């Protein structure tokens, strides 16, 4: 059985926490473990930036108003 270290996460666990952070507030211990991993890992911060880019793109898409559709409705 592998010993568990609360502040030592794998990249897979870190990715799961970053995704969970989108839906819920993380407890202090998980936030600390996440920050520690992001400070020492080269790949996970890139994944975090990709998540941020996707979240921002989805927010813009939700707020998007298609002007062509509104023009068609005005002519009817």
N, C-alpha and C positions, 0 to 999 in steps of 0.2 A: 504494500500500500504506500502510495506516494504521500509524504508529509505535506500538509498545506501551510503555506505562509500567507497570512492575510494581505500583506502588501506586495506580494510577488504574483503578478498575473501573467498568463500567457497572452499571446496576441489574439487568440480566439476568444478568451475571456474578456479581453479589453474591447474587442469589437462588439461583443454581446452587451457590455456595459454602455458603450457609446450609443447603441441602438435603444437600449432600455431607457437611457437618459432622455430620449425624445418623448417618452410616454409618462415618465414618473420622475420624481425627485430622488436622487441617490442619497443613501445615508453617508455620513461623514467618512466612514471606513472605506466605502467603495469609491468615493470621490478622491480620497487620498491615494488609494491604490492605483486608480486610473491616472491621476496626475504623475505619480512616480513612474509608471510604465511609459507614459507619453514622453517623459523627460529622457528616458534611456533608449527608446526604440526609434529606429529610423523609419519604419514602414507605417506604424499606427498613426502618427500625426498626419501623414498623407491621406489615410483613410478618413480621419476626422475632417480634414478639409473637403474631401469629396462629399461627405455627408452634409456639411454646411452648404456646399454649392447646390446639392440636390434640394435641400430644405428651402433655400432662397429661391431657386427656380420654381419650385412648386408654389411658393407663396406668391410669386409674380404671376404664375399661370392662373391661380385662383382669383387674383385681382384684375386679370386682363379682361377688357371689354372690347369685343370685336366691333369696330366702327362700321364695317361693311354690313353686318347684320342689323345694326340700329338704323342705318340709312334705308335698308329695304323695308323695314317696318314703318318708317315715316312716310314712304311713298304710297302705302296701301290705303 
